[in-house]
Amino acid sequence: HNGSVMRIVDRAGSFSISYERPRGVLRRAGVRRGTVLAEGRSMPGGLSGVARRFSRHCVGQPLEYDVTGHYEGDCAIVLTGTRQVYNRCRPTGRTAFDELIFDYIGPC
């Protein structure tokens, strides 16, 4: 996902996507191995939960927003949602659409 290696766990009706090897810019935002990017419920029709957006300006205070998603075949997960836009930890009153795509690098 965007140059980071992630760990995806999906069991018993829930999912969690966490950083295994975050890329450098995210480490400056406080992201470490095991930091959760998204989590929620998994069901036959798709995924529903919360994602986080990290910023070096707001270390330790990720922006959370609702996401829904689905499995793209057997080798990817796609989550989408609308989030607030912040400028140095302050809301701007604007929103942005996010699409988070997780392509498997191992067997799928």
C-alpha positions as CSV (number, residue, x, y, z in Angstrom):
1,H,0.0,0.0,0.0
2,N,1.7,3.2,-1.2
3,G,5.1,1.7,-0.7
4,S,4.5,0.2,2.7
5,V,4.2,-3.5,3.4
6,M,1.1,-4.3,5.3
7,R,-0.3,-7.2,7.4
8,I,-3.9,-8.2,6.7
9,V,-5.8,-10.3,9.2
10,D,-9.4,-11.4,8.4
11,R,-11.1,-13.8,10.7
12,A,-14.3,-14.4,12.6
13,G,-16.1,-11.5,10.9
14,S,-13.5,-8.8,11.5
15,F,-10.5,-7.5,9.7
16,S,-7.4,-5.5,10.6
17,I,-4.8,-3.9,8.3
18,S,-1.6,-2.9,10.0
19,Y,1.8,-1.7,9.0
20,E,4.5,-4.3,8.8
21,R,7.2,-2.1,7.1
22,P,6.0,1.5,6.9
23,R,7.7,3.8,4.3
24,G,9.9,6.5,5.6
25,V,7.5,9.5,5.5
26,L,5.1,7.5,7.7
27,R,7.7,6.7,10.3
28,R,8.1,10.5,10.7
29,A,4.4,10.6,11.4
30,G,4.8,8.2,14.2
31,V,3.8,5.0,12.3
32,R,5.6,1.9,13.5
33,R,5.4,-1.8,12.8
34,G,2.0,-2.9,14.1
35,T,0.3,0.5,13.8
36,V,-3.3,-0.2,12.6
37,L,-4.3,1.6,9.4
38,A,-7.9,0.2,9.1
39,E,-10.1,-2.2,11.0
40,G,-13.7,-3.3,11.1
41,R,-16.2,-5.9,10.1
42,S,-15.9,-8.4,7.2
43,M,-19.0,-10.0,5.8
44,P,-19.9,-11.9,2.6
45,G,-21.0,-8.6,0.9
46,G,-17.8,-6.6,1.7
47,L,-16.0,-4.7,4.4
48,S,-17.0,-1.9,6.7
49,G,-14.9,0.0,9.3
50,V,-12.6,2.8,10.1
51,A,-9.4,3.9,8.5
52,R,-6.7,6.3,9.8
53,R,-4.7,9.0,8.1
54,F,-1.4,9.9,9.6
55,S,0.5,13.2,9.5
56,R,3.9,14.4,10.8
57,H,2.1,17.5,11.9
58,C,-0.3,15.5,14.2
59,V,1.9,12.7,15.5
60,G,-0.2,10.4,17.8
61,Q,-3.4,12.0,16.6
62,P,-4.4,10.1,13.4
63,L,-7.5,11.3,11.5
64,E,-10.2,8.6,11.6
65,Y,-12.9,8.2,9.0
66,D,-15.5,5.6,7.9
67,V,-14.7,3.3,5.0
68,T,-16.4,0.5,3.1
69,G,-14.8,-1.9,0.8
70,H,-14.5,-5.2,-1.0
71,Y,-12.1,-7.9,-2.0
72,E,-10.9,-7.4,-5.6
73,G,-10.7,-11.0,-6.8
74,D,-8.4,-13.0,-4.6
75,C,-5.4,-10.7,-4.6
76,A,-6.4,-7.2,-3.4
77,I,-8.6,-5.3,-1.0
78,V,-10.1,-1.9,-1.9
79,L,-11.4,0.5,0.8
80,T,-13.1,3.8,0.1
81,G,-14.3,6.7,2.2
82,T,-14.7,10.4,2.6
83,R,-12.5,12.2,5.1
84,Q,-12.1,15.7,6.5
85,V,-9.1,17.7,5.1
86,Y,-6.8,19.1,7.8
87,N,-4.1,21.7,7.6
88,R,-1.5,21.1,10.3
89,C,-4.0,19.4,12.6
90,R,-6.8,21.9,12.0
91,P,-9.9,21.1,10.0
92,T,-10.4,23.2,6.8
93,G,-14.1,22.5,6.3
94,R,-13.3,20.6,3.1
95,T,-13.6,16.9,2.4
96,A,-11.7,14.5,0.2
97,F,-12.4,11.0,-1.2
98,D,-9.9,8.3,-0.4
99,E,-9.3,5.0,-2.1
100,L,-7.0,2.6,-0.3
101,I,-5.8,-0.3,-2.4
102,F,-3.9,-3.2,-0.9
103,D,-2.3,-5.6,-3.4
104,Y,-1.1,-8.9,-2.0
105,I,2.6,-9.6,-2.4
106,G,2.4,-13.2,-1.2
107,P,0.3,-16.1,-2.4
108,C,-3.3,-15.2,-2.8
